[in-house]
Amino acid sequence: MKKVLFASTLILFACNSNKDERFCECLKVGDELNTEAAKYGSIALDKITDEDVAKLKKLTTQKDSICEPFEVMGGEELLKKKEACK
C-alpha cells in the first residue's frame, strides 16, 4: 500500500513539475494589466485620475519584473508554458 501511495505521489509531482509558477504569475499580472487598461480605452484622457495612472504603472512594473525572463523565449516554448498553467 505504501509503495502505491509513494508511486502516486511521484506521478503527481512529475505532472506538476512542468508548471512554471513564475510564468503563470506573469500571465495573471498581464491579464490584470490588460483588463485595467481596457477600462480606459474609451475614456477621455481628462477623466483618468492620478489613482488610475498609479494603478496602471504599478501593474506595468509588476508585469515587467515578473515576465522579464520570458521575453526572449520562443513562441512554441511559451505556448507550452501557458498550457501548463491551465
C-alpha positions in Angstrom: 0.0 0.0 0.0 2.8 2.4 0.9 4.5 1.7 -2.4 1.3 2.6 -4.4 0.9 5.8 -2.4 4.5 6.7 -3.0 4.3 5.9 -6.7 1.1 8.0 -7.0 2.8 10.9 -5.3 5.7 10.8 -7.6 3.5 10.7 -10.7 1.5 13.7 -9.4 4.7 15.6 -8.7 6.1 14.8 -12.1 3.0 16.0 -13.8 3.1 19.3 -11.9 6.8 19.9 -12.4 6.1 21.3 -15.9 4.1 24.1 -14.5 6.3 27.2 -14.1 4.7 29.2 -11.3 6.5 32.4 -12.2 5.3 32.2 -15.8 1.7 31.6 -14.6 2.0 34.7 -12.4 3.3 36.6 -15.4 0.2 35.6 -17.3 -2.1 36.6 -14.4 -0.5 40.0 -14.0 -0.5 40.6 -17.7 -4.3 39.7 -17.8 -4.9 42.1 -14.9 -3.0 44.9 -16.7 -4.9 44.3 -19.9 -8.2 44.3 -18.1 -7.4 47.5 -16.3 -6.0 49.3 -19.4 -9.1 48.3 -21.4 -11.3 50.3 -18.9 -9.6 53.5 -20.1 -9.6 52.8 -23.8 -12.8 54.8 -24.5 -12.5 57.4 -21.7 -11.3 60.9 -22.4 -7.8 61.5 -21.0 -9.0 64.3 -18.7 -11.3 61.7 -17.0 -8.4 59.4 -15.9 -7.4 60.1 -12.3 -3.9 60.0 -10.8 -5.0 56.9 -9.0 -5.8 55.2 -12.3 -2.4 56.1 -13.7 -0.7 54.9 -10.5 -2.5 51.5 -10.7 -1.6 51.1 -14.3 2.1 52.0 -13.6 2.2 49.5 -10.7 0.7 46.7 -12.8 3.2 47.5 -15.6 6.1 47.4 -13.2 5.0 44.1 -11.8 4.5 42.6 -15.2 7.9 43.8 -16.4 9.7 42.4 -13.4 7.9 39.1 -13.3 7.9 38.5 -17.1 11.4 39.6 -17.9 12.9 36.1 -18.1 10.3 35.1 -20.6 10.8 37.9 -23.1 13.4 36.1 -25.1 11.7 32.7 -25.3 10.3 31.3 -28.5 6.6 31.1 -29.2 6.4 27.3 -29.1 8.0 27.2 -25.6 5.8 30.0 -24.4 2.7 28.2 -25.6 3.7 25.0 -23.8 4.2 27.0 -20.6 0.9 28.7 -21.0 -0.9 25.3 -21.5 0.8 24.0 -18.3 -0.7 26.9 -16.3 -4.3 25.9 -17.1 
